[in-house]
Amino acid sequence: MNIKIQEDSRTFREFYPDPAVRHQVHYSFAHSFLPQYVQQNPYAFFSYILRQDMPGGAMEPTRFIHSQWTMFEKMAGMVQRESDPFKDGMVFRRVSDLTMSTQEAGGRPVALVQMPMPEQPLEAFFVAVTLLATPAHAESWPRDVQARVFTLEAEFSEHAGEGKTGVVCEWAKNGDHRNFGFGIRAEQDAFLRAVKAALQSPVTPAAAGYTPPKDGASATTTLRAGDDPPTQPQSSQESIKPWWKIW
């Protein structure tokens, strides 16, 4: 039996008119849900969008990230699950200013997510999910292939999100947040060049490492020897909760 799918396409601001809620949703998707989702199975994430030998072929990147957005909203309790999708159909919510494209950086495949324009500090302009494998012969990728998740985050300023620069950061597989300590123009090509540089110098330490609070422990910020404090303050205790605990 086929399931009837109805598409609801609006801008991020139209879906979430409340600025406080909009900030939580924007931050949670880019900084919590997406890095965790990718690191559970990088092989599967990239197979969906790059492997033509999959049933039905590779999925169009923006449609794929919209499907993950729908999953995020339902798992976080922001929208109700359909009680009987076979009878009532399903609503596919497409955030029109959320897109994804496939790129390359340093000989590695990159899924580049362009987020809705940041309005507050720490919100991401871009998320670059980078597979640590070559883009050729995707069918031969090892099942345990690893990935790195980079973000370009809006800086603290008088008019956050309206500026033209962002801070290059990374979410490590163990949950650490690494601030590389430098800003670049909030443009796709500039960010991809920064990702390439990070991939080619994997042993270069970030300017600062940030570990979100875990049960029974406090958050920690670690400065590397000889480095100045990070130029971008860390987020509040509320905004760094795991995405499924915010609501």
N, C-alpha and C positions, 0 to 999 in steps of 0.2 A: 504494500500500500504506500502511495506517495504522500509525503507531508507537504502541505501548502505552506509556502514561505512568503511572508509579506515584509518588504524592506521599508525601514524607517530611516531616511537619510537626513541628518541635520548637522549643524555645526556643534562643536563641543559646548560652546556657550549656550546654545539653544537647548541642548539636553540638560545642562546644569546651570540654571540662571543664578543660583546662590553662589557668591564668590568664595565663601568659606568651604562649601562642599566641593566646588570646582577645584580648589587648590588640593584638597585631600585626594580627590579622584585622580587628578593629573599626577601628583607626586606618587601615589600608591601604584599606579600602573607602570610608570617608567622606572621607579626605584625599588619596588618590591615584587610585584607580580611578574613582570617580564623577566628580570634576571633570574628569579627562582624557577619560573617555568622553563626557561632555556636550559639552565644547568641541570634540571632533572633528566634531560635527554637531548643534548645538542644534535645528535645524529638524526633524530626524528624531526626536530625543528627545521633543519636545513633540507632534509629529504622532501618535505612537503612542498618547498618552493623551488628546488633546484633539480630534483631527479625526474627526468622525463620518462624513465622506465617504470614509475609508479603507476598504479591503476588510475586512468584518467589524466595522466601526465602531471607536470608541475602545476601547482596552484598559483594564480595571479597574486603577487605579493601583498598588494593593498587589501584585497579581499581576504587573504589569510590573516593579516593582522587585525582586520575587523572581526573575524571569527574568534580570535583570541580575546578581543575586547568584550565581545558578547559573553564569553566564558567567564572573564574577570568580573563583569557586572553581576552575573547570576551567582557566582561563588561567593562574592562579597555581600550578597543580599540587597543590591541596589535595585534590582528588578525581580519580579516574580517569575518563577519557572512556570511553563505551561503545564497545566494539570493533565491535559490530554492532547499532546501535539498532533496525534493522528486524526483527532476529531476537530480541534479548534485551530490547528495550524501553529506556526511559529513566527515570531517577529524578529527579524534580523536587523539590529541597530547598527547603522553605519555612520560613524563620526566623519563627516566630510573633510575636516581639516586634520585628520590623522591618516598618514600614508606610509607606505613602505616600498623600497626598491632594492634590487640586488646590485651590489657593487663589488669591487675588489680593492684590497689594500695590502700592500706587501706580499702579493701573491696568494692572499687568503680570501675566501668568499666572505662578503659582509652583507648582512641584512640591515639596511639603514632605515630606521624608523624616524620619520619626521613628526614630532608631537605638535599638537595645537600650540599656538604662540604662548610662551610663558607669560604669566602676569605677576608672579611673585618669585622672590629668590628661591633657589634650589630646584625649581621646576626645570625640566630638561627641554632644550631645543631639539636635540637628537639623541637617539640611542643607537649605537652601532654594535650589533651582535656579530662577532667575528669567529668563524670556525677555524680551528688550528689544523687545517688540511688544505690541500690544493683543490681548486674548483673543478679541475679535470677529473674524469673517471669517478664520478660521485658514487657509482655502484660499488667501488672498492674501498670506500671509507670504512675504517674500523668502527665497530658498534660503540666502543668506548671513547670515540674521538671527543676532544675537549673544546671548549669555547671560552672566549673572553667577552665581557660586556662593558662597553665604554659609554659614558654619557657626556654631553656638553650642557652644563648647568648654568642657569641665569645667575648673575652676580648680584650682591647687595648693592643697590644704588638708589638714588632719589626716586627714580621711576623704573623699578625692577621690571624686566621683561621688555622694556622699550629700547634698551641698549642694543648695541651691535656686537657685543662680545660675550663669551661664556667661558667657564672654567672646565678644563678637561679632567674627568674623573673616571673611576672604574669601580664596578661592583665585582669583587672576587667571589670565587665559588664558595668560600667559607663564610661569606656574609660581610667581610670587611669592605669598607668604603674608602677608596684611595683617591686623594686629591693630588694631582700632579703639579699643582702650584703655578700654573701659567694659564693665561687667558688667550683666546683666539677669536677671530671674527666668527659670528654665528652663521656660517655659511657651509654648505655641504662639502665643497672641495677642501676648504681649510680644515674641517673636522676630519675628513678622510686622510689628509696628510698627517695630522696629529696621531691618528690611529696607526698609520703605517710606521711612524717613528717609534711609537710605543711597542709595536710588534717586533721591530728590528733591534730594539734595545731592551729585551725582556728582563735583564738583570739590573737595569737602572731603577733604583728605589723611587717611589713616589715621595713628594715633599711631605706628605702627612698621610697617616692611615687612620681610619675611623672604624671602630667596631661597635655596631648598634648594641643596645642593652639586651642581655639574655636573661632568662628566668634566674633570679637570685643574684644577678651581677649588674654592675653599672656599665654605662657606655664608657669607652676609653678612646682617647686620641693620642696617637704616637707620632712624635716628630722625629725625623731622621737626623742623624748626626750632621751638624753644620748647616742645617736648613733653618730658614726663618719660619715663623708660624704661618699656617695657611691663610691666604688672603680672604677666604670665604668662610664665615662662621658656619658651624654645624647647625642642623635643623633642630627644632624643638623635640622634647620627649614624645609629644603626641604624634608629630608627623613621621617619626621613625619607627612607629609600631609596625609589626607585620601587617600587610594589607588586609588580612582576614580579621584582624582584631580592631581595626579602626572604627567599624560601624557598630 
